[in-house]
Amino acid sequence: MTSTPVHQIAQKGFGTGTNELYDRARPSYRSEAISHIRKVVRGSPPLNVLEIGAGTGIFTRALLAHPEWADAIAELRAVEPSAGMREQFTKTVHDARASVAEGTFDRTGVPDGWADVVIIAQAFHWCPDYDAASREFARVLKPDGVAALIWNLEDRDGARWVAQLRDRIEQHENGTPQFRLGLWRAAFDTAGYNAHFAAPEETVWSYALLGTEGIVVDRACSKSYISVLPDAQKQQVVADVKDIVARGDDLVWTDKEKGEFEYPYKTYLVVAKKK
């Protein structure tokens, strides 16, 4: 079997030289969401964790440090198709239980029945073949295994200025399969999924993160479809983002002198339990 190709925008936008910004700009994951994953995992410690599309290791670090996971993990195998992201992963994840290797959603290189849980953070919407991916998840999971898909997203319903921000930067998506389009939900209608997994269970958390003009700009620029823009267009996006923040009449300031405000966010978690 040959693995399905990685989207060209992902290849370029997450390529070498872009990932220090990504790692710095993107937020970590809510403790309660990571705790929820621990509660739905049906295996007993020590647990084997497969993380697909592990990126720079943002979720990996949060999982390894979480009090409910720290002593429960036997081994964490991360797979990531981008060499640039794997390089950043090795710089930021320092735990003997964790390793990273090249791999894709449908070709992980993990033995049959090895994993107690498959986790995909901020990546499943990039999957090019949901049926093949579902079959790969089923192959690598133990009989009582669980797959968990998790995303952090700006909450466009949480403030007008966030909606304006999203509208501005989404003009450059250029056909990339973003989470908000919901294309990833097609996975749950595939033969591969329905043959092996129960109906998905979805949980959403709403909250506010620390925001500053610099944080908002960096997060915008860390998006794959913004990072690949020509410099002139990218600088226009930066100027527009700064203008949206400056004009945000519904900003909730936490420390106006420091330029700090609430940045509305949501975390989406979808859990699929193996039949």
Secondary structure, 3 states (H helix, E strand, C coil): CCCCCCCHHHHHHCCCCCHHHHHHHCCCCCHHHHHHHHHHCCCCCCEEEEEECCCCCHHHHHHHHCCCCCCCEEEEEEECCCHHHHHHHHHHCCCCCEEEECCECCECCCCCCCEEEEEEECCHHHCCCHHHHHHHHHHHEEEEEEEEEEEEEECCCCCHHHHHHHHHHHHHCCCCCCHHHCHHHHHHHCHHHHHHECCCEEEEEEEEEEECHHHHHHHHHCCHHHHCCCHHHHHHHHHHHHHHHHHCCCCCEEEHHHCEEEEEEEEEEEEEEEC
